[in-house]
Amino acid sequence: MINGFFETYLNLTDNEVDQLMKKVHALPKDEQEQVIKWPNSFYDRGVRKGKAEGVAQGKALGKAEGITQGIAQGIAEAQKEMALRMFQKQMESRTISELTGLSIEEIIKLKE
C-alpha cells in the first residue's frame, strides 16, 4: 500500500533516485532482496531502457553488417571488372587468377 502511494504521488528527481539506490544498497542483503521484489517504476524504467538500448544496438549492428557486405560486394565487382580488362589485354587465365584472387572457374565464367 505504501509502495503504491509512492509510485502514484512521489516523482523522484534523478538525484533523489541516486540517493535512494545508495540507501537500498546499504541495506542488509535479505532486505535488499525484499525491496527489489516490490513492483515499482524502477523495474519498468529498466525494462524500457533495456529495450531502447537493444534496438539501438541492433540498428548499429545492422548498419555495420550492411557496410561490411557492401564493401565485400564492391571488392568482388572490382575484381571481376579487372579480370575482364585483363582478358581484353589477352592475358592468360592463370595470370588473371593470380592478380585478381579470383578462381580459374570464376574467370572462365566471366569469359562466357
Residue frames as qw, qx, qy, qz and C-alpha x, y, z in Angstrom:
[[0.000, 0.886, 0.464, 0.000, 0.00, 0.00, 0.00],
 [0.294, -0.806, 0.125, 0.498, 2.81, 2.38, 0.90],
 [0.436, -0.127, 0.617, 0.643, 4.63, 1.39, -2.27],
 [0.249, 0.632, 0.657, 0.328, 1.51, 2.21, -4.30],
 [0.117, -0.940, -0.209, 0.243, 1.32, 5.65, -2.69],
 [0.365, -0.616, 0.371, 0.592, 4.94, 6.41, -3.55],
 [0.403, 0.128, 0.715, 0.557, 4.58, 5.13, -7.08],
 [0.154, 0.757, 0.600, 0.206, 1.46, 7.23, -7.65],
 [0.114, -0.974, -0.194, -0.029, 2.26, 10.51, -5.90],
 [0.460, -0.750, 0.298, 0.371, 6.02, 10.73, -5.48],
 [0.748, 0.631, -0.009, 0.209, 8.04, 11.63, -8.55],
 [0.661, -0.578, 0.169, 0.448, 11.73, 11.48, -7.72],
 [0.311, 0.876, -0.325, -0.176, 14.42, 13.53, -9.43],
 [0.812, 0.369, -0.418, 0.172, 17.49, 11.76, -10.78],
 [0.109, 0.527, -0.608, 0.584, 19.46, 12.92, -7.74],
 [0.647, -0.292, 0.400, -0.580, 16.79, 11.55, -5.39],
 [0.962, 0.155, -0.150, -0.165, 16.78, 8.26, -7.26],
 [0.563, 0.477, -0.564, 0.371, 20.56, 8.01, -6.85],
 [0.222, -0.451, 0.578, -0.643, 20.23, 8.68, -3.11],
 [0.856, -0.114, 0.176, -0.473, 17.50, 6.06, -2.79],
 [0.895, 0.293, -0.336, 0.019, 19.58, 3.47, -4.63],
 [0.276, 0.510, -0.639, 0.506, 22.56, 4.15, -2.34],
 [0.495, -0.328, 0.498, -0.631, 20.33, 3.58, 0.70],
 [0.945, 0.069, -0.019, -0.319, 18.87, 0.39, -0.75],
 [0.747, 0.403, -0.483, 0.213, 22.36, -0.95, -1.47],
 [0.007, 0.495, -0.627, 0.601, 23.33, -0.16, 2.13],
 [0.798, -0.265, 0.152, -0.520, 20.54, -2.41, 3.47],
 [0.487, -0.281, 0.827, -0.014, 21.30, -5.99, 4.57],
 [0.077, 0.136, -0.833, -0.531, 21.10, -8.47, 1.66],
 [0.043, 0.404, 0.913, -0.038, 17.79, -10.05, 2.72],
 [0.137, 0.714, 0.367, -0.580, 16.13, -6.62, 2.96],
 [0.081, 0.461, -0.478, -0.743, 17.59, -5.60, -0.40],
 [0.007, -0.089, -0.932, -0.351, 16.03, -8.68, -1.98],
 [0.085, 0.602, 0.743, -0.278, 12.63, -7.86, -0.49],
 [0.113, 0.699, 0.039, -0.705, 12.77, -4.25, -1.70],
 [0.041, 0.320, -0.687, -0.651, 13.83, -5.35, -5.19],
 [0.082, 0.283, 0.946, 0.137, 10.85, -7.73, -5.39],
 [0.210, 0.622, 0.454, -0.602, 8.35, -4.89, -4.92],
 [0.453, 0.604, 0.502, 0.422, 6.66, -3.84, -8.12],
 [0.175, -0.769, -0.088, 0.609, 7.83, -0.36, -8.95],
 [0.484, 0.862, 0.015, -0.148, 8.51, 2.13, -11.68],
 [0.192, -0.715, 0.625, 0.245, 12.26, 1.44, -11.48],
 [0.588, 0.033, 0.794, 0.153, 11.66, -2.00, -12.92],
 [0.541, 0.730, 0.417, -0.030, 9.52, -0.54, -15.70],
 [0.104, 0.932, -0.265, -0.226, 12.14, 2.13, -16.35],
 [0.389, -0.481, 0.747, 0.244, 14.83, -0.54, -16.56],
 [0.624, 0.319, 0.706, 0.105, 12.80, -2.63, -18.99],
 [0.425, 0.883, 0.181, -0.088, 12.15, 0.39, -21.24],
 [0.073, -0.850, 0.468, 0.231, 15.81, 1.41, -21.12],
 [0.533, -0.233, 0.788, 0.203, 16.93, -2.15, -21.90],
 [0.618, 0.551, 0.558, 0.059, 14.58, -2.37, -24.87],
 [0.269, 0.952, -0.049, -0.140, 15.73, 1.00, -26.20],
 [0.240, -0.697, 0.634, 0.235, 19.38, 0.01, -25.87],
 [0.628, 0.052, 0.763, 0.145, 18.68, -3.32, -27.58],
 [0.548, 0.761, 0.347, -0.010, 17.02, -1.58, -30.51],
 [0.086, 0.937, -0.293, -0.168, 19.89, 0.92, -30.79],
 [0.418, -0.472, 0.745, 0.217, 22.48, -1.87, -30.70],
 [0.665, 0.334, 0.663, 0.080, 20.52, -3.86, -33.29],
 [0.436, 0.891, 0.108, -0.072, 20.43, -0.87, -35.61],
 [0.095, -0.836, 0.508, 0.181, 24.15, -0.24, -35.16],
 [0.547, -0.212, 0.791, 0.173, 24.98, -3.90, -35.80],
 [0.637, 0.570, 0.519, 0.017, 22.69, -3.98, -38.83],
 [0.282, 0.943, -0.115, -0.131, 24.30, -0.87, -40.23],
 [0.260, -0.672, 0.668, 0.186, 27.82, -2.20, -39.64],
 [0.635, 0.069, 0.760, 0.117, 26.88, -5.53, -41.22],
 [0.557, 0.767, 0.314, -0.057, 25.40, -3.71, -44.22],
 [0.091, 0.909, -0.367, -0.177, 28.56, -1.66, -44.65],
 [0.447, -0.417, 0.775, 0.164, 30.71, -4.78, -44.44],
 [0.656, 0.356, 0.661, 0.069, 28.57, -6.57, -47.04],
 [0.412, 0.898, 0.086, -0.129, 28.63, -3.53, -49.30],
 [0.101, -0.791, 0.564, 0.214, 32.40, -3.33, -49.15],
 [0.552, -0.142, 0.809, 0.146, 32.73, -7.06, -49.88],
 [0.618, 0.606, 0.501, -0.004, 30.39, -6.75, -52.87],
 [0.235, 0.941, -0.158, -0.183, 32.31, -3.73, -54.13],
 [0.291, -0.596, 0.714, 0.222, 35.60, -5.60, -53.93],
 [0.622, 0.155, 0.761, 0.099, 34.13, -8.61, -55.75],
 [0.522, 0.803, 0.279, -0.072, 32.80, -6.39, -58.53],
 [0.042, 0.893, -0.395, -0.212, 36.16, -4.63, -58.85],
 [0.483, -0.333, 0.784, 0.205, 37.94, -7.99, -59.13],
 [0.629, 0.441, 0.637, 0.066, 35.59, -9.06, -61.91],
 [0.352, 0.925, 0.038, -0.134, 35.97, -5.78, -63.79],
 [0.173, -0.754, 0.589, 0.234, 39.74, -6.03, -63.51],
 [0.592, -0.043, 0.787, 0.167, 39.63, -9.62, -64.82],
 [0.581, 0.691, 0.429, -0.009, 37.55, -8.53, -67.81],
 [0.168, 0.939, -0.244, -0.173, 40.07, -5.77, -68.63],
 [0.388, -0.519, 0.733, 0.208, 42.88, -8.29, -68.40],
 [0.677, 0.319, 0.658, 0.084, 41.03, -10.51, -70.89],
 [0.439, 0.887, 0.118, -0.081, 40.91, -7.58, -73.24],
 [0.022, -0.841, 0.526, 0.124, 44.69, -7.32, -72.90],
 [0.836, 0.305, -0.441, -0.113, 44.91, -11.02, -73.86],
 [0.161, -0.542, 0.743, -0.357, 46.34, -12.15, -70.50],
 [0.469, -0.007, -0.880, -0.075, 46.25, -15.84, -69.54],
 [0.660, -0.558, -0.333, -0.378, 43.60, -17.11, -67.12],
 [0.784, -0.275, -0.381, 0.406, 46.23, -18.31, -64.65],
 [0.341, 0.153, -0.150, 0.915, 47.86, -14.86, -64.51],
 [0.336, -0.499, -0.203, -0.773, 44.48, -13.17, -64.12],
 [0.769, -0.477, -0.420, -0.072, 43.67, -15.54, -61.26],
 [0.663, -0.137, -0.324, 0.660, 46.95, -14.75, -59.50],
 [0.171, 0.210, -0.036, 0.962, 46.50, -10.99, -59.86],
 [0.422, -0.410, -0.201, -0.783, 42.79, -10.72, -59.01],
 [0.257, -0.169, 0.792, -0.528, 42.39, -13.50, -56.46],
 [0.792, 0.171, 0.027, -0.586, 39.55, -15.00, -58.49],
 [0.684, -0.124, 0.715, 0.070, 39.49, -18.74, -59.10],
 [0.076, -0.154, 0.751, 0.638, 40.10, -20.14, -62.57],
 [0.098, 0.490, 0.863, 0.076, 36.45, -21.30, -62.61],
 [0.051, 0.800, 0.347, -0.487, 35.22, -17.76, -61.89],
 [0.054, -0.551, 0.415, 0.722, 37.45, -16.39, -64.63],
 [0.112, 0.105, 0.877, 0.456, 36.16, -18.92, -67.17],
 [0.092, 0.684, 0.708, -0.147, 32.56, -17.94, -66.29],
 [0.003, -0.762, -0.037, 0.647, 33.46, -14.29, -66.85],
 [0.139, -0.258, 0.673, 0.679, 34.81, -15.11, -70.32],
 [0.113, 0.416, 0.867, 0.249, 31.46, -16.57, -71.32]]
